Amino acid sequence: MYGGQAAGYMKEWGKRAVVFAASIFLLSVVVFYGARLAPGDPLASYYGERVERMTLKERDQAEERLGLRDPIHVQYVRWLSGALRGELGISFKYKRPVTEVIGERAVNTLLLGGIGFILTFVLALLLGILCAWHEGSLADKAICKVGTIASCIPGFWLALVAILLFSVKWGLLPSSGAYSVGKADDLGDRVFHLILPLALVVTGHLWYYAYMVRNKLLEEIHADYVHLARMKGLGKRQIIFRHCLPNILPSYLSLMAIAVPHILGGTYILEMVFSYPGLGTLSYESARYKDYDLLMVLCLLSGTIVILCNAIAQAVNERIDPRIGREVEEISG
């Protein structure tokens, strides 16, 4: 019995591993061909202004040196064989291994996006509980209205308004960067620079998830078993925190997994608005300057996060409702 279960699990996870590998491979092909077929001059990224003074012969030699004169499929096979050996290439712009460049910026993105993610879901849970507790009250209606309006405002526009008010007009908070010049190791200065972009990361996503918590809780509160619990004399606090809230937490965990790419994308956009040195600004620079190897790794990294989070969400949903797993098997089989 247990041997059959183990074999079933191995088969299922084997299928998911194959789908994951195929998805990453397809993504790498699309990004590789798309980047090289897009207009632009990759030599400008490597040589800077010197490329404008190059003769045709010098350009040919430069392209040959960088491996850009071979057919695209040959370039892709060469890149893929190197990537499988752990050699992800050199950044044209920074003249350093892409792993080093990404490693330096990833810390900043993890700080902004990671703290923003935690705050978003902690506050969304608390706000959703508050609204469900006071369902139909003036406070509930006001929060719903304000939250709906706030969620409809584009994040980049709200960021520009915040910079105009808090940085330009009032001078309360810095408008760009992750730290002041010469204060990279100053924790207080880093926190000071995080306040404004972090507030906007949370503001841009908070109400959407709080509203889902509110609705899920209200579905539980209006369920038959809650009416029975009330008849038995249980109070509102006991019903919500001992019965309703535990019932929605698995769905909330699934929602958190799905939300990672969503919040990461919002973080990338805010990084560009605030000139924050993270993976978002690095992605923009790599696409703008045709920094091929850097762009490939960043796209694959983001794609891997999206695929993994969706897989985690699906696994959680299958735990909640085994029928989902059977339906997926029927469709794929």
N, C-alpha and C positions, 0 to 999 in steps of 0.2 A: 504493500500500500504506500509506504513512505518512499520506496524506491521509485514508484510510478509518479508520485507527486514531484519528487526531485527532478526526474527526467522531464516532466512537463514544464517545470519552472525553467530548467536549462534551455529547453527548446524555445520557450517564449522569450527569454532574455537574449538568446542567440538571434532570433528574428529581429528584435529591437536593435541589437548591435549592428546587424547587417543594414537595417534601414538607416541607422545613424551614420554609418560609414558611407553609404551611398549618398545620403543628403549632403554630407560635408564634401564629398568628391564633386558632386554636381555644382555645389556652391563655388568651389574653387575654380572649376572650369568657367562658369559664368563670369565670375569676378576677373579672372585672368584675361579672358578674351575681351570682356567689356572695357577693361582698363586700357588695354593696348590698342583697341580699335577706336577709342574716344579721341577727339582732337586734343592736341597739346604736344609739347616738346619735352620729353623726359630729360634731355641733356641740360635743359635750363635748370632743373632741380640739382643736378650733379655739379655743373660747371658755373652756374650763376650767370652773371653778365658777360663772362668771357665767351659764352656760346655765340653771342651776336657778332664777335670778331673772328669767328672760325671760318676757314675756307671749307669748300666742299670736301676736299681731301681730309682735312682735320676732323670734320664731322663724321665722315665714314670711318676713320680710325677710332674715334671716340665711341661710336655705336658698336663697332666690332669689339672693342675692349669691354664694353658693358654687356655684350651678348645680345644686342638688340637688332642685329641684321639677319639673324636666322628666322625662318618661318615661325609663326606663332606656336604651332603645335610642337615644334622642336624646343622652343623656349619653355613651353609648359612641361614637357617631359623632363627637361633638365631641372626645372624648379621643383617638380614633384619628387624626383629621385633625391634631390638634396634635402627636401623637407622630410622625407621618410627617414633620412639619416640624422635629422635634427638640425640641419643647416638651413636656416630660414632666410638667409641672405643679408645684404647690407643696405642700409638706408641711403638712398642717393643724396638726400638733403643733409643728413647728419654725419655721413661717412663712418657710421658705426653699425655693429650688428643690431638688427631690428629688435631682438629680445632685450637688449640693454635699454634702447630708447623707450620701448613700451613699458618695461619694468619701472623706470623712473616716473612715468606719467600715471601708471596704474594705481599707485598709492593715493594720488590726489583724487582720482575718480572713485576709488573704493571709500575714501573718507566722505566725499560729498554724496555719492549715490547710496552707499551702505547706511550711513546715518539717516539720510532722507528716507530710505526704505523702512527702517525700523520705526522712525518717528511717524511716518505715514500710517503704518498698520496698527501701531499702538493707539494713536489718536483716533483713527477711523473706528477701531473697536469701541473705544470709550464714547465717542460721539454717537455711534450707532446705537449703543445701549441707552444713552441719554434720551435720544429721540424716541426710541421704542418705549422707554419707561413712561415718557410724557406724551404718548401718542395723541394727536389731535389737539394738543394744547397750543397756545400762542407761541411758546418757545419752539416747539416742534415745527410749526408752520414757518416761522421766521428763519430757522436754521435751514429748512428745506429750500426756501426761496433763495436765500443768500448763497447757499452751497450750489444750487443749480446755476445761478448766474455766474458765480466764480469759476465753475468748471467749464463754462462756455467761452471764457476769455482765453485767447491764445497765450501760451506761456511766454513766448519771446516778447510779445507786446507788453505783457504785465512786467516782465523783467526790465524793459526799457523805461517804463513809467517809474518803477521802483528805483532805478539808477538815477533818473532825473530828480526824484524827490529826496531820497535818502543820501545820495552821494553828491549831486551837483548843487541842489538848492539848499539843503540843510547841513550837508557835510558831516553826517553822522556815521556813515559806513563807507568802506572802500568800494570802488566801482569795478575793480578788476584784480586779477592775480590771485594766487594762493597764499602769498605772504609778501611783506614789504622787502625791499632790497636789503640784503645782508641779514635777514631774519628768518632764514629757512628752518633753523632749529628752535625758533621761539614758538612754543605751543600756544601761548596767549595770542600772539599775532596771527597764527593760522586760524584759530577759532574766530577771531575778529573778522577775518576775510571770509569765513564760511557762513556767517550769519545770514547775509542777504541771499546768496544763491540757495542756501539750505532752506530758508523760509519759502522760497519760490518753488523749490522741488516739492515740498510738502503741500503747499497751497494748490499746486497744479493737479495733485492726485487725491488729496484727502477726501473730498466730498463724494467722489465716485464710489470709493470703497466703503465709506461710512454709510452711504445710502443703501448699498447692498447688504451691509450688516443689519441696518434698520429693517429692511424688508424681510430678510431671512428670520430675524427675531420675531417680527410681527406674524409671520406665517406660523411659527411655533406657538406663539402666545394665543393665537386663535384656533389652535388645533383642539381636537376633542379631549385629549388626555389632560390638557391644561384646565379645561372646564371641570373635569373629574377631580383634579387636584384641588381646585378651588372649593368644590363641594365638600372635600375632606378637611377643609380648614387651613390649607397651606397658604402662607402669605405671598405677596407679590415678589418680594426679594428672593424667597426660597424657590419659587417657580422659575424665575428668570435665571438665577445664578446656578441652581442645582440641576435644572432640567433643560430649559430652553437653550442657554448658552453652550453647554457641553454638546448639544445636538448639532449646533451649527459650526462648531470649531473645525471638524474635518473638512467641511466645504470651504471654510476660511483659509485653511492651510493650502488647499488646492488653488484658491484664488491668489494667495501670496506667490505661489510658484509661477502662475501665469503672468503675474504683474511684474516680475523681474525685468523682462525685456521692455515693457511699457515704461517703467520708471527709469531704466537705463537710457532709453531713447530720449526721454525728457531731460535727463541729466546731460547728455551729449549736447543738446540744443542750448541749454543754459550755460554750459562751459564756453561755447562759442560767443554767446552774448557777453559774458563776463570776462572773456579772454583768460579763462581759468585753465591752467596747464594740465589738462587731463587727457583721457583717451578721445573725448569728443573733439577737442581742438586738433589733436594729432590726426584723427581721421579726416577732418576737413583739410588739413595741410597736405596729407599724403595724396588725397584725391586732386587737390588744386595743383600741386607741383609734380604730379605723375610719378610719385615715389612708389614704384611698383611693388617691391618686396614688402615695404611697410604697409601699404594698402592691403595686400593679400592677407597678411597675418592679422591685421585689425578686423577685416571683414570675416575671416574664419573664426576669430575669437568671439566676435559678436554673434555670429551664426551658431556657434557651438553652445553659447549660453542660451539662446532662444530655443534650440532643439532640446537641450537637456531639461530646461524648465518646463517645456510642454510635456516631455516624457514623465517628469516627476508629477505634474498635475494629473496626467492620465492615470498613473499608478495609484495616486491618492483617490481619484474618482472611482477606480475599479475596486479599491478597498471599501469605499463607502457603498457602492452599488455594484455587485458582481455581474449584473446583467450587462453593464457597459463592456466588460471584457469579453463576454460571450458574443455580443453584437459585433465587436471589432473582429473577433475570430471568424464569424460567419461572413463578414464583408471581405476579409483578406483571403479566406479559404475558399 
